[in-house]
Amino acid sequence: MQESPYLEGRESLVGKFRKPTGMSASYDCIIIGAGPGGLQAAIHLGRYHRRALVLDHGSGRTRHALHIENYLGITAISGKNLVDIGTEQLKAFGGGFRHENVESVTVANGFVVTTDKERYQAPFVIASTGVTEKIPFIARMNRFFGRSVYTCIDCDGYRTMGKKVVILADSVEGVRLALGMKQMFTPEITVVLPEGVLPADFAELLAEEGITARAGTPQEFLGEPGLTGVRLHSGEEIPCEAAMLNYGYTLNDGYLAGLDLAREGNRAEIVTSHVHETSVRNLFAVGALRPGNPQAIIAAGQGCQAAIEINRRLLEI
Ligand SMILES: Cc1cc2nc3c(=O)[nH]c(=O)nc-3n(C[C@H](O)[C@H](O)[C@H](O)COP(=O)(O)OP(=O)(O)OC[C@H]3O[C@@H](n4cnc5c(N)ncnc54)[C@H](O)[C@@H]3O)c2cc1C
């Protein structure tokens, strides 16, 4: 890694942590994942002249967000642009950035972070690797994803205003989503759930609200160039101008499997303190890995908080 001018002549506090043989380098903090959570943490640590390294394998939900319009101070920006600017910003403050896939984190004289290429050591680690949406195969998805096919009401519900919307889901969460969408954005909603998933009382509730329910599984999105409908495996075609998918998501946390972390909820999200420290001391988790709503500005705020706390502890070492 090229050293930044910000670090010149500075004796790193990590010198107090012995560097075992076979280790690539030691840092004050290794940040895993370059979404808004990880990048914000790296920017703060860089501005404290801490040696921070961001490791990212180059994907992530934020990069798929075409229009972020709810981030304070920015009228509209794509997620890719937000992440690219954040990456340049962290480098300007001396942060390191490497394209590597993190395979494990173990506790040994601080933490050892092993990637597909190297091993690193640091007294602090921030996990900020987000989640991956569970999305069933539906033909022609890529053509419409992020443009008229969405996965997050907080992010893109606003973009469905007044449109004919279909909600594709695999649980009664889809019913809750439909009721919320009707209250806020549009009265023209059809919910599609797999056969046998919709309980009678929920079906009544939907009927009372004027929301159409269908049993079936989606096969293909229709329309050229704009979305005009969804075809089910039964052959039925449901007209729509926008679709909201609700199939849940899984945490990108396989590299933490060796650590006994406190977790909660159906998705076993990582429990953290008010400064976003996990149940393993000096290991922090921010963004969508922890309970709460996966939003860019929330992840960034948590990254900021974790970095401030880590810097405070480094001052005390
Ligand atoms: C289509 C879409 C639209 C959205 N719109 C909005 C919006 O309008 N407003 C809003 O606030 N939010 C929006 N979001 C949500 C938002 O982008 C993220 O959920 C939120 O920013 C959480 O960020 P994060 O830092 O936790 O994770 P992410 O942004 O997902 O970043 C995680 C990073 O970790 C990396 N990573 C994962 N595993 C590994 C590994 N093992 N090794 C190395 N790197 C790894 C990935 O490459 C990725 O860069 C949208 C999401 C999507 C999908």
The ligand as an ORCA input file, in Angstrom:
! r2SCAN-3c Opt
* xyz 0 1
  C     -31.810     -1.064     -5.406
  C     -31.432     -0.430     -4.084
  C     -31.800      0.892     -3.828
  C     -31.459      1.474     -2.621
  N     -31.830      2.777     -2.415
  C     -31.479      3.380     -1.268
  C     -31.871      4.743     -1.032
  O     -32.514      5.380     -1.882
  N     -31.514      5.295      0.162
  C     -30.823      4.603      1.116
  O     -30.515      5.169      2.170
  N     -30.460      3.329      0.929
  C     -30.775      2.703     -0.242
  N     -30.432      1.388     -0.434
  C     -29.835      0.626      0.680
  C     -28.393      0.967      0.921
  O     -27.682      1.050     -0.280
  C     -27.674     -0.043      1.837
  O     -28.551     -0.969      2.371
  C     -27.095      0.663      2.989
  O     -26.288      1.667      2.482
  C     -26.288     -0.266      3.884
  O     -24.930     -0.083      3.645
  P     -23.817     -1.020      4.244
  O     -22.583     -0.154      4.412
  O     -24.281     -1.765      5.425
  O     -23.586     -2.168      3.122
  P     -23.354     -2.175      1.558
  O     -23.599     -0.868      0.924
  O     -24.098     -3.355      1.037
  O     -21.799     -2.453      1.434
  C     -21.209     -3.667      1.829
  C     -19.853     -3.824      1.146
  O     -19.213     -4.983      1.683
  C     -18.532     -5.662      0.634
  N     -18.362     -7.063      1.052
  C     -19.330     -7.966      1.389
  N     -18.766     -9.134      1.788
  C     -17.413     -8.971      1.700
  C     -16.288     -9.805      1.987
  N     -16.427    -11.050      2.466
  N     -15.039     -9.325      1.759
  C     -14.854     -8.053      1.283
  N     -15.890     -7.211      1.010
  C     -17.150     -7.662      1.221
  C     -19.391     -5.454     -0.607
  O     -18.586     -5.528     -1.773
  C     -19.948     -4.037     -0.368
  O     -19.193     -3.048     -1.034
  C     -30.753      0.748     -1.630
  C     -30.379     -0.575     -1.883
  C     -30.718     -1.169     -3.093
  C     -30.304     -2.583     -3.345
*
